Amino acid sequence: MENSESVPAALSIVGPGRVGTSIASAARRAGIDVALVDRSCDASVFSGGTVLLCVPDAAIEQVARKVGQAVGGPRLIGHVSGATSLEPLEAGGATEGCFSIHPLQTLPHGKSDLSGAPAAMAGSTPVARTYAENLTRTLGMVPFAVAEGDRSTYHAAASMASNFLVALEESAAGLLEGIDIDDPREVLAPLVRRSLENWIEHGAAALTGPIARGDESTVQRHREALLRARPDLLPLYDVLAGATRSISTATVPEATEGRAATRSPEERPPTTSGAR
């Protein structure tokens, strides 16, 4: 009989999409016998007593119920949603608990590498929590716990850090396209990479640019240019400018004028080429 507190020799994954296929590949490399099945939940193809649902959030409860009907209640049932609680999994009738693992990583295709990716995990019982942590580590990821009541906040942060970053860079690239600059992504990429690396290393102290140095006249020229070229982006600019001011003020509370000149070289934040 399978020990539910350790990673089992067999795992059934429902949902052969990008996430399900990537997890299945990692599990097979780790020596787990994987059955990758679709949402029809044919009982004949299930492997072992642990089931992981890699389906859209809205389908979790329905598919969990189908799994319960197909196998008579698995030992453990989990999902890979970042925002959804464990409650919908209860429809599966798992005998030892429900769990979740959410890779904090973009998975653009079914062969995405999960190695080293952080993964939020939770479990409804001590057995389920231990299993979730062990499975996450076995798949090559680094587990961290998120409380049930904090899942939506956690997922909002993840969406801001990933999805909103793409939306922001696409908006910036669109502005450059509008002034006939060839390949805006290539032009912006070094600035974006350096800015991200600086933030990873220095946090809020990496902030540079006109708002950080109190140059509101340049900010106003930005607003006027956007009003002429892309008025639809002005609300986005204003919201982000406000957030930038708040971060800048919290990071360095003294007056912004002449701020950089009064710091020693060791105290000055790293620069990002072009983002003055």
TORRO-90701 format. One line per 4 residues: their letters; for each residue x, y, z of N, C-alpha, C. Coordinates in steps of 0.05 Angstrom, whole numbers, plus 5000, padded with zeros to 4 digits. Example, Ala and Ser with C-alpha at 12.3 -4.5 7.8 and 13.67 -1.06 7.14 Angstrom:
BEGIN
as) 5264,4886,5156,5246,4910,5156,5264,4934,5156  5257,4955,5142,5273,4979,5143,5258,5001,5157;
This chain:
BEGIN
mens) 5017,4976,5000,5000,5000,5000,5018,5025,5000  5010,5045,4984,5025,5070,4981,5026,5086,5007  5049,5096,5013,5052,5114,5036,5046,5142,5027  5024,5154,5036,5015,5179,5027,5033,5202,5036;
esvp) 5050,5198,5056,5067,5219,5066,5092,5222,5049  5097,5204,5031,5120,5206,5013,5109,5208,4985  5127,5213,4966,5118,5214,4938,5113,5186,4928  5089,5180,4917,5083,5153,4909,5097,5145,4884;
aals) 5097,5119,4879,5109,5109,4854,5092,5116,4830  5066,5123,4835,5048,5127,4812,5032,5153,4818  5025,5167,4796,5010,5192,4798,4993,5195,4773  4968,5201,4777,4950,5206,4754,4947,5237,4751;
ivgp) 4952,5247,4727,4949,5275,4722,4926,5279,4702  4906,5294,4710,4883,5299,4693,4887,5327,4680  4889,5326,4653,4893,5351,4638,4919,5352,4624  4920,5343,4598,4945,5342,4583,4951,5368,4569;
grvg) 4947,5391,4583,4955,5416,4571,4984,5423,4578  4990,5449,4576,5018,5457,4581,5028,5450,4609  5011,5457,4629,5019,5452,4657,5021,5422,4662  4999,5408,4655,4998,5379,4660,5021,5364,4647;
tsia) 5026,5371,4621,5047,5357,4607,5075,5363,4618  5079,5388,4626,5105,5395,4638,5110,5381,4664  5089,5380,4681,5091,5366,4707,5095,5336,4702  5080,5325,4683,5083,5296,4676,5112,5290,4668;
saar) 5124,5307,4652,5152,5302,4643,5171,5303,4666  5167,5322,4684,5184,5324,4708,5181,5300,4726  5156,5291,4729,5150,5268,4746,5163,5242,4735  5162,5239,4709,5174,5215,4696,5204,5216,4700;
ragi) 5216,5240,4697,5245,5241,4700,5253,5234,4729  5234,5239,4748,5239,5233,4776,5233,5204,4783  5224,5189,4763,5219,5160,4767,5191,5153,4776  5172,5172,4774,5144,5167,4780,5130,5156,4756;
dval) 5114,5136,4760,5097,5124,4739,5073,5143,4735  5071,5156,4712,5051,5176,4707,5030,5167,4687  5005,5171,4694,4983,5168,4675,4972,5196,4669  4975,5205,4644,4966,5231,4636,4940,5228,4621;
vdrs) 4918,5237,4633,4891,5231,4622,4876,5256,4617  4855,5254,4600,4839,5278,4595,4815,5279,4615  4798,5299,4611,4777,5304,4631,4754,5284,4630  4756,5264,4612,4735,5243,4611,4738,5225,4636;
cdas) 4762,5225,4647,4766,5210,4672,4759,5180,4670  4768,5168,4649,4764,5139,4645,4779,5124,4667  4765,5109,4683,4776,5095,4707,4799,5076,4698  4798,5066,4674,4817,5045,4666,4845,5056,4663;
vfsg) 4848,5082,4660,4874,5093,4655,4887,5107,4680  4873,5107,4702,4883,5120,4726,4906,5102,4737  4926,5116,4748,4949,5102,4759,4952,5109,4788  4952,5090,4806,4956,5095,4834,4932,5109,4847;
gtvl) 4936,5118,4872,4914,5130,4888,4916,5160,4891  4935,5173,4876,4938,5202,4879,4932,5214,4852  4916,5235,4852,4907,5248,4827,4913,5278,4829  4924,5289,4808,4930,5318,4806,4915,5330,4783;
lcvp) 4898,5349,4788,4882,5361,4767,4896,5386,4756  4901,5385,4730,4914,5407,4716,4893,5418,4695  4872,5428,4706,4849,5437,4690,4843,5466,4697  4827,5480,4680,4820,5508,4687,4806,5510,4714;
daai) 4810,5532,4728,4799,5536,4755,4769,5529,4756  4754,5539,4737,4725,5536,4737,4717,5506,4735  4735,5489,4725,4728,5461,4721,4737,5443,4744  4751,5453,4763,4763,5436,4784,4742,5420,4799;
eqva) 4721,5432,4808,4701,5418,4824,4688,5396,4807  4680,5403,4783,4667,5383,4766,4685,5359,4760  4710,5365,4753,4729,5343,4747,4735,5327,4772  4738,5340,4795,4743,5325,4820,4720,5306,4825;
rkvg) 4696,5315,4820,4672,5297,4825,4674,5273,4806  4681,5278,4781,4684,5256,4761,4705,5237,4769  4727,5247,4780,4749,5229,4789,4739,5212,4812  4725,5224,4831,4714,5209,4853,4695,5187,4844;
qavg) 4679,5192,4825,4660,5172,4814,4675,5150,4799  4697,5158,4786,4712,5138,4769,4728,5119,4786  4740,5129,4807,4759,5112,4822,4748,5106,4850  4724,5115,4857,4713,5110,4883,4726,5125,4905;
gprl) 4738,5148,4899,4751,5165,4919,4781,5159,4920  4798,5176,4910,4827,5172,4911,4837,5176,4940  4861,5168,4945,4873,5174,4971,4878,5204,4974  4890,5216,4954,4896,5244,4954,4888,5257,4927;
ighv) 4877,5281,4928,4871,5295,4903,4881,5324,4905  4893,5333,4884,4904,5360,4884,4898,5376,4859  4905,5402,4859,4903,5418,4835,4927,5436,4833  4930,5450,4811,4954,5467,4806,4946,5496,4804;
sgat) 4922,5503,4814,4913,5531,4813,4926,5547,4835  4933,5572,4828,4945,5590,4847,4924,5605,4863  4900,5610,4851,4880,5627,4864,4858,5612,4877  4854,5586,4869,4831,5571,4878,4837,5556,4905;
slep) 4818,5557,4923,4822,5543,4948,4821,5513,4944  4825,5498,4966,4823,5469,4965,4794,5459,4966  4776,5476,4972,4748,5468,4976,4736,5453,4952  4740,5462,4927,4728,5448,4904,4737,5419,4902;
leag) 4761,5413,4913,4771,5386,4911,4756,5366,4928  4742,5376,4948,4727,5359,4966,4707,5342,4951  4698,5351,4928,4679,5336,4912,4691,5309,4903  4717,5306,4903,4730,5281,4895,4729,5260,4916;
gate) 4722,5266,4941,4720,5246,4962,4746,5233,4969  4768,5248,4968,4794,5236,4975,4795,5227,5004  4806,5204,5009,4805,5193,5036,4826,5204,5055  4848,5216,5044,4869,5226,5061,4874,5256,5058;
gcfs) 4858,5269,5042,4861,5298,5041,4865,5309,5013  4864,5336,5012,4867,5351,4986,4892,5368,4988  4904,5373,4965,4929,5389,4965,4930,5406,4940  4949,5424,4939,4954,5440,4914,4983,5446,4912;
ihpl) 4992,5447,4887,5019,5457,4882,5016,5476,4858  5027,5500,4860,5025,5520,4839,5053,5529,4831  5063,5520,4808,5090,5529,4799,5089,5559,4794  5106,5574,4808,5108,5603,4803,5127,5608,4780;
qtlp) 5117,5601,4757,5134,5601,4733,5116,5603,4708  5125,5616,4687,5110,5616,4662,5115,5589,4648  5094,5578,4638,5096,5552,4624,5085,5555,4596  5102,5565,4577,5092,5571,4550,5086,5547,4533;
hgks) 5096,5523,4541,5091,5499,4525,5093,5475,4544  5087,5452,4533,5085,5427,4548,5112,5415,4556  5134,5428,4547,5160,5418,4555,5175,5438,4572  5160,5455,4586,5172,5476,4602,5188,5463,4625;
dlsg) 5211,5475,4631,5228,5465,4652,5219,5476,4679  5214,5459,4698,5205,5468,4725,5228,5470,4745  5252,5462,4737,5274,5460,4755,5280,5487,4768  5280,5486,4795,5287,5510,4810,5265,5530,4814;
apaa) 5242,5526,4801,5220,5545,4804,5207,5543,4831  5201,5566,4843,5186,5565,4868,5158,5554,4863  5146,5542,4883,5119,5531,4879,5103,5535,4905  5080,5548,4903,5063,5551,4927,5049,5524,4931;
mags) 5047,5516,4956,5034,5491,4962,5017,5493,4987  4997,5475,4989,4979,5474,5012,4968,5446,5014  4957,5440,5037,4945,5414,5042,4923,5416,5063  4902,5401,5060,4880,5402,5079,4884,5385,5104;
tpva) 4904,5367,5103,4911,5350,5126,4941,5349,5128  4952,5341,5150,4981,5339,5152,4993,5320,5131  4979,5298,5125,4988,5279,5105,4989,5293,5078  4968,5308,5071,4966,5321,5045,4987,5343,5043;
rtya) 4992,5358,5065,5013,5379,5064,5040,5367,5060  5046,5345,5074,5072,5332,5071,5075,5322,5043  5054,5310,5033,5056,5300,5005,5061,5322,4985  5046,5345,4988,5050,5367,4970,5078,5377,4970;
enlt) 5090,5379,4994,5117,5389,4996,5137,5369,4983  5133,5344,4989,5151,5323,4978,5148,5321,4948  5124,5323,4937,5120,5321,4908,5134,5346,4895  5130,5369,4907,5142,5393,4895,5172,5390,4893;
rtlg) 5184,5381,4915,5213,5377,4915,5222,5356,4895  5207,5335,4893,5213,5313,4874,5212,5323,4845  5194,5341,4840,5192,5352,4813,5213,5373,4807  5230,5379,4827,5252,5397,4823,5246,5426,4830;
mvpf) 5223,5431,4842,5216,5458,4850,5221,5463,4879  5218,5488,4887,5224,5497,4915,5197,5504,4928  5187,5489,4947,5160,5494,4958,5160,5517,4978  5138,5531,4979,5132,5550,5001,5102,5550,5005;
avae) 5095,5554,5030,5067,5551,5038,5052,5578,5034  5027,5576,5026,5008,5598,5024,4983,5590,5038  4974,5607,5057,4949,5601,5072,4925,5603,5054  4904,5588,5061,4880,5587,5044,4868,5615,5040;
gdrs) 4868,5631,5062,4856,5658,5060,4873,5678,5044  4897,5670,5038,4916,5689,5024,4920,5681,4995  4906,5661,4985,4911,5651,4958,4906,5673,4937  4884,5687,4939,4878,5707,4918,4899,5730,4918;
tyha) 4908,5738,4942,4928,5758,4944,4954,5749,4932  4961,5724,4938,4986,5712,4926,4984,5712,4896  4961,5703,4885,4959,5701,4857,4958,5728,4843  4946,5748,4857,4946,5775,4846,4975,5785,4843;
aasm) 4992,5779,4863,5020,5788,4862,5034,5774,4839  5029,5748,4835,5041,5733,4814,5033,5744,4786  5007,5751,4784,4997,5762,4758,5010,5789,4753  5012,5806,4774,5025,5832,4770,5054,5829,4761;
asnf) 5068,5811,4773,5096,5808,4768,5101,5796,4740  5083,5780,4730,5087,5767,4704,5070,5778,4682  5044,5775,4684,5026,5783,4663,5026,5813,4658  5026,5829,4680,5026,5858,4678,5053,5868,4667;
lval) 5074,5854,4672,5100,5862,4661,5099,5860,4631  5088,5838,4620,5085,5836,4591,5068,5858,4579  5046,5863,4593,5028,5884,4583,5042,5911,4584  5057,5917,4604,5072,5942,4606,5092,5945,4584;
eesa) 5108,5924,4580,5128,5925,4559,5116,5927,4531  5094,5914,4527,5080,5916,4501,5070,5945,4497  5061,5958,4518,5052,5986,4516,5076,6004,4509  5099,6000,4522,5122,6015,4515,5132,6011,4487;
agll) 5131,5985,4478,5139,5979,4451,5121,5992,4431  5095,5993,4437,5076,6006,4419,5082,6035,4415  5091,6049,4437,5098,6077,4434,5122,6081,4415  5141,6063,4417,5164,6065,4399,5157,6058,4370;
egid) 5139,6039,4366,5129,6034,4339,5116,6058,4327  5102,6073,4344,5088,6097,4334,5106,6119,4325  5132,6118,4332,5151,6138,4323,5172,6125,4304  5163,6103,4292,5179,6090,4270,5206,6079,4279;
iddp) 5208,6069,4304,5232,6055,4313,5230,6026,4306  5249,6016,4291,5249,5988,4283,5254,5970,4307  5239,5948,4308,5243,5927,4328,5244,5938,4357  5222,5949,4367,5222,5961,4394,5231,5941,4416;
revl) 5224,5916,4413,5232,5897,4433,5262,5895,4436  5276,5895,4413,5305,5893,4413,5317,5918,4426  5305,5941,4420,5315,5966,4431,5311,5967,4461  5288,5958,4471,5281,5960,4499,5293,5937,4516;
aplv) 5299,5915,4504,5307,5891,4519,5330,5896,4538  5352,5909,4530,5374,5913,4549,5365,5929,4574  5349,5950,4569,5339,5966,4592,5322,5950,4610  5304,5934,4598,5285,5918,4615,5301,5897,4631;
rrsl) 5320,5883,4618,5336,5863,4632,5352,5875,4655  5365,5898,4650,5381,5910,4670,5364,5920,4693  5341,5932,4687,5323,5941,4708,5314,5918,4725  5307,5896,4713,5298,5873,4728,5320,5862,4746;
enwi) 5344,5860,4734,5367,5850,4750,5373,5868,4773  5371,5895,4768,5376,5914,4790,5356,5911,4812  5330,5907,4804,5309,5904,4825,5314,5878,4841  5321,5856,4827,5326,5831,4841,5348,5835,4862;
ehga) 5369,5850,4855,5391,5853,4872,5387,5874,4894  5373,5896,4886,5372,5919,4904,5344,5927,4913  5323,5914,4902,5295,5921,4910,5289,5950,4902  5274,5964,4919,5265,5991,4913,5287,6010,4908;
aalt) 5311,6005,4919,5334,6023,4915,5343,6024,4886  5334,6005,4870,5341,6005,4841,5326,6026,4825  5307,6039,4838,5290,6058,4823,5306,6082,4814  5304,6089,4788,5317,6112,4776,5296,6126,4759;
gpia) 5305,6147,4745,5287,6161,4727,5277,6188,4737  5261,6202,4722,5253,6229,4729,5237,6231,4755  5220,6212,4761,5204,6214,4786,5222,6210,4810  5241,6191,4808,5259,6186,4830,5276,6210,4837;
rgde) 5283,6226,4816,5300,6250,4822,5283,6275,4824  5257,6273,4824,5240,6296,4828,5237,6314,4804  5241,6304,4780,5240,6320,4756,5211,6319,4744  5193,6334,4757,5165,6334,4749,5160,6347,4722;
stvq) 5178,6365,4713,5175,6378,4687,5177,6357,4665  5195,6338,4668,5198,6316,4649,5173,6298,4649  5163,6293,4673,5139,6277,4675,5116,6291,4660  5114,6317,4663,5093,6331,4649,5096,6329,4619;
rhre) 5121,6331,4609,5125,6328,4581,5117,6300,4571  5123,6280,4588,5114,6252,4581,5083,6252,4578  5069,6264,4596,5040,6264,4596,5029,6279,4571  5042,6300,4564,5033,6315,4540,5038,6299,4515;
allr) 5061,6285,4514,5067,6268,4490,5047,6245,4488  5041,6233,4511,5021,6211,4511,4994,6221,4502  4986,6245,4511,4960,6256,4505,4958,6260,4475  4980,6266,4462,4979,6270,4433,4980,6243,4418;
arpd) 4998,6225,4427,5004,6201,4412,4986,6177,4420  4983,6173,4446,4968,6150,4456,4952,6157,4481  4931,6173,4478,4916,6181,4501,4905,6158,4517  4902,6135,4504,4892,6111,4519,4911,6102,4540;
llpl) 4937,6109,4537,4958,6100,4556,4962,6120,4579  4950,6143,4577,4954,6164,4598,4945,6154,4625  4921,6142,4628,4913,6132,4654,4932,6112,4666  4943,6094,4649,4962,6075,4658,4988,6089,4668;
ydvl) 4997,6108,4652,5021,6123,4660,5016,6137,4687  4994,6150,4690,4988,6165,4715,4987,6147,4739  4975,6124,4736,4973,6105,4759,5001,6095,4766  5017,6088,4746,5044,6078,4752,5062,6101,4762;
agat) 5058,6125,4752,5074,6147,4762,5068,6152,4792  5042,6150,4799,5035,6153,4828,5047,6131,4845  5047,6106,4835,5060,6085,4850,5090,6089,4853  5102,6099,4831,5131,6104,4831,5138,6126,4852;
rsis) 5122,6147,4853,5126,6168,4873,5125,6157,4901  5105,6140,4906,5102,6129,4933,5126,6112,4940  5136,6095,4922,5159,6078,4927,5184,6095,4931  5187,6116,4914,5210,6133,4916,5210,6148,4943;
tatv) 5187,6158,4951,5186,6172,4977,5191,6154,5000  5181,6129,4999,5185,6110,5021,5214,6101,5022  5227,6099,4999,5254,6090,4998,5274,6111,5008  5270,6136,4998,5287,6158,5006,5270,6181,5014;
peat) 5263,6184,5039,5243,6204,5047,5251,6233,5045  5278,6238,5042,5286,6266,5041,5277,6279,5014  5280,6305,5012,5271,6319,4987,5285,6307,4963  5270,6305,4941,5281,6292,4917,5301,6309,4902;
egra) 5299,6335,4903,5317,6352,4887,5345,6350,4897  5363,6343,4879,5391,6340,4886,5397,6315,4901  5378,6296,4902,5381,6273,4919,5405,6256,4911  5408,6251,4885,5430,6234,4876,5457,6247,4881;
atrs) 5458,6274,4879,5484,6287,4882,5493,6286,4911  5475,6283,4930,5483,6284,4959,5490,6256,4969  5487,6236,4953,5494,6209,4961,5522,6202,4954  5535,6185,4970,5561,6175,4962,5557,6154,4940;
peer) 5578,6148,4924,5575,6128,4903,5564,6102,4913  5571,6094,4938,5562,6068,4948,5532,6069,4954  5521,6093,4960,5493,6095,4967,5475,6098,4943  5487,6106,4919,5470,6111,4896,5459,6085,4885;
pptt) 5434,6085,4876,5423,6061,4864,5436,6055,4837  5437,6030,4828,5448,6023,4803,5433,6037,4780  5447,6043,4759,5434,6057,4737,5424,6037,4716  5404,6046,4701,5394,6031,4679,5398,6048,4654;
sgar) 5414,6038,4635,5422,6054,4612,5397,6063,4597  5396,6090,4592,5374,6101,4577,5351,6110,4593  5348,6101,4618,5323,6107,4634,5328,6130,4653  5338,6152,4643,5343,6175,4659,5317,6192,4663;
